Amino acid sequence: MEILRIEIPQIQIKEIFIPKTRTWDLYPTTLDIIDKPKIDYPVVNIPSFEPLDYNPDKFIPTDPVKQPEQKQTEIPQAPEYKLPVKKDKEFFIKCPNETNIPVGSYPNEQKLQIVVSHKLSPDGKVCYEILRDSTFIEKWIPSPPILVSTSIIAVTAAGSPIIVNLLKNLIKTAIKKLSKKKDKSKVQT
């Protein structure tokens, strides 16, 4: 297998002609107060650099500056936390407590069972719910307050177009009667 020779062609850069413009000649000043720039002063500041003059023979060693001693700050101790002592026996257990489901509530979204009461376990340490199967009416028909408020909203929504039409007709007839009375009073005067 033969290695191909790779060559880079010569790159040519064309010379760019930038004309020198003297703006003070193109835009002459109208005021005699402003002078033309003097060529004695350079227009552009050329950056300059003066390197350090390092001579190892003239080197003067100096001692390092002593840093003042810093006081170490004391790390604050975290307050001791004492775990609450677990009582071996509590004389009275709350039943129902905060973790139990209230009576009359459903333990899940399907409403298959309802909480009837609460009962302590035989050892007297755990309170648990007593459930019964819910009826069809309890599952599908809402409670009376919800049923009443929903019915009122439905009746209002269904009856509002009828009420609006009645009020519209009453207002039209009242305006016609008032306008007739006004016309009669103008004719008589």
C-alpha positions as CSV (number, residue, x, y, z in Angstrom):
1,M,0.0,0.0,0.0
2,E,1.5,3.3,-1.1
3,I,1.2,6.5,1.0
4,L,-0.1,9.4,-1.0
5,R,1.8,12.6,-0.8
6,I,-0.2,15.5,0.6
7,E,0.8,19.0,-0.6
8,I,-0.6,22.3,0.5
9,P,-0.8,24.8,-2.3
10,Q,0.8,28.1,-1.9
11,I,-1.7,30.7,-0.5
12,Q,-1.5,34.1,-2.0
13,I,-2.9,37.2,-0.2
14,K,-3.7,40.1,-2.3
15,E,-2.5,43.5,-1.3
16,I,-5.3,45.7,-0.1
17,F,-5.1,49.4,-1.0
18,I,-6.4,51.6,1.8
19,P,-6.3,55.3,0.8
20,K,-5.2,57.8,3.4
21,T,-7.9,60.2,4.1
22,R,-7.5,63.5,5.9
23,T,-10.8,64.2,7.4
24,W,-10.0,67.8,8.1
25,D,-9.5,68.4,4.4
26,L,-12.7,66.6,3.4
27,Y,-14.8,68.4,6.0
28,P,-13.3,71.8,6.4
29,T,-14.1,73.6,9.6
30,T,-16.3,76.7,9.4
31,L,-15.0,78.2,12.6
32,D,-11.6,79.8,12.7
33,I,-11.2,78.9,16.4
34,I,-10.5,75.2,15.6
35,D,-7.1,74.6,14.3
36,K,-6.0,71.8,12.0
37,P,-4.2,69.0,13.8
38,K,-0.5,69.4,14.1
39,I,1.7,66.6,12.8
40,D,4.2,67.1,15.6
41,Y,2.1,65.1,18.0
42,P,1.3,61.5,17.2
43,V,-2.4,60.8,16.7
44,V,-2.3,57.2,17.9
45,N,-0.6,56.2,21.2
46,I,1.7,53.3,20.5
47,P,1.9,50.9,23.4
48,S,5.2,50.5,25.0
49,F,6.7,48.0,27.3
50,E,9.7,48.4,29.6
51,P,10.9,45.0,30.8
52,L,12.1,44.5,34.4
53,D,15.8,44.9,34.8
54,Y,16.7,41.6,36.6
55,N,20.3,41.2,37.7
56,P,21.0,38.3,40.0
57,D,24.1,40.0,41.4
58,K,22.1,43.0,42.6
59,F,19.4,40.8,44.2
60,I,18.6,41.8,47.8
61,P,16.9,39.0,49.7
62,T,14.2,39.9,52.1
63,D,12.6,38.0,54.9
64,P,9.0,37.0,54.4
65,V,6.5,39.1,56.2
66,K,5.2,37.4,59.4
67,Q,1.5,37.0,59.4
68,P,-0.3,37.9,62.6
69,E,-1.5,34.9,64.4
70,Q,-5.2,34.4,64.0
71,K,-7.4,33.1,66.8
72,Q,-9.2,30.0,65.9
73,T,-12.9,30.5,66.3
74,E,-14.6,28.0,68.4
75,I,-17.0,25.8,66.7
76,P,-20.4,26.0,68.4
77,Q,-21.6,22.8,69.8
78,A,-25.0,21.6,68.6
79,P,-27.5,21.4,71.4
80,E,-28.1,17.9,72.7
81,Y,-31.3,16.5,71.5
82,K,-33.0,14.0,73.8
83,L,-35.3,11.6,72.2
84,P,-38.7,11.4,73.8
85,V,-38.8,8.5,76.2
86,K,-41.3,6.0,75.0
87,K,-43.8,5.1,77.7
88,D,-44.1,1.4,78.2
89,K,-47.7,1.6,79.2
90,E,-50.2,4.3,78.7
91,F,-53.2,4.1,80.9
92,F,-55.7,5.4,78.4
93,I,-55.4,5.1,74.6
94,K,-57.3,7.6,72.5
95,C,-59.8,5.8,70.3
96,P,-60.3,7.2,67.7
97,N,-57.0,9.1,67.4
98,E,-55.6,11.4,64.7
99,T,-54.6,8.6,62.4
100,N,-58.1,6.9,62.3
101,I,-60.7,7.6,59.6
102,P,-63.7,9.5,61.0
103,V,-67.1,7.8,61.4
104,G,-69.3,8.1,58.3
105,S,-66.3,8.5,56.0
106,Y,-65.2,6.1,53.2
107,P,-61.7,4.5,53.4
108,N,-61.3,4.7,49.6
109,E,-62.6,6.4,46.5
110,Q,-64.8,3.5,45.4
111,K,-67.1,4.0,48.5
112,L,-67.4,0.2,48.9
113,Q,-67.3,0.4,52.7
114,I,-68.2,3.0,55.3
115,V,-66.7,3.5,58.8
116,V,-69.3,2.7,61.5
117,S,-67.3,2.9,64.7
118,H,-63.9,2.4,66.3
119,K,-62.7,-0.3,68.6
120,L,-59.5,-1.0,70.7
121,S,-57.6,-4.2,70.0
122,P,-57.6,-6.9,72.7
123,D,-54.2,-5.8,74.0
124,G,-55.5,-2.2,74.2
125,K,-52.6,-0.6,72.2
126,V,-54.2,-0.1,68.7
127,C,-57.4,1.6,67.7
128,Y,-58.9,0.3,64.5
129,E,-62.0,1.1,62.4
130,I,-65.1,-1.1,62.1
131,L,-66.4,-1.0,58.5
132,R,-69.6,-2.2,56.9
133,D,-70.6,-2.5,53.2
134,S,-72.2,0.6,51.9
135,T,-75.6,0.6,50.1
136,F,-76.3,1.6,46.5
137,I,-77.8,4.9,47.7
138,E,-74.8,5.7,49.8
139,K,-72.5,5.0,46.9
140,W,-74.2,6.9,44.1
141,I,-76.6,9.5,45.7
142,P,-74.8,12.4,47.4
143,S,-75.6,13.7,50.9
144,P,-78.7,15.9,51.3
145,P,-76.9,19.2,51.5
146,I,-75.0,18.5,48.3
147,L,-78.1,17.3,46.6
148,V,-80.1,20.4,47.6
149,S,-77.4,22.9,46.5
150,T,-76.8,21.1,43.2
151,S,-80.6,21.1,42.5
152,I,-80.9,24.8,43.2
153,I,-78.0,25.5,40.8
154,A,-79.6,23.3,38.1
155,V,-83.1,24.9,38.5
156,T,-81.6,28.4,38.3
157,A,-79.5,27.5,35.3
158,A,-82.5,25.9,33.5
159,G,-85.0,28.5,34.5
160,S,-82.9,31.7,33.8
161,P,-83.7,31.9,30.1
162,I,-87.4,31.7,30.8
163,I,-87.2,34.3,33.5
164,V,-85.2,36.6,31.1
165,N,-87.8,36.3,28.4
166,L,-90.6,37.1,30.8
167,L,-88.7,40.1,32.2
168,K,-87.9,41.3,28.7
169,N,-91.6,41.2,27.6
170,L,-92.7,43.0,30.8
171,I,-90.1,45.7,30.3
172,K,-91.1,46.2,26.6
173,T,-94.8,46.5,27.5
174,A,-94.0,49.0,30.4
175,I,-91.9,51.1,28.1
176,K,-94.6,51.1,25.4
177,K,-97.3,52.2,27.9
178,L,-95.1,55.0,29.3
179,S,-94.2,56.2,25.8
180,K,-98.0,56.3,24.8
181,K,-98.8,58.3,28.0
182,K,-96.0,60.7,27.2
183,D,-97.2,61.1,23.6
184,K,-100.8,61.8,24.8
185,S,-99.6,64.4,27.3
186,K,-97.6,66.2,24.5
187,V,-100.6,66.2,22.2
188,Q,-102.9,67.7,24.9
189,T,-100.5,70.5,25.7
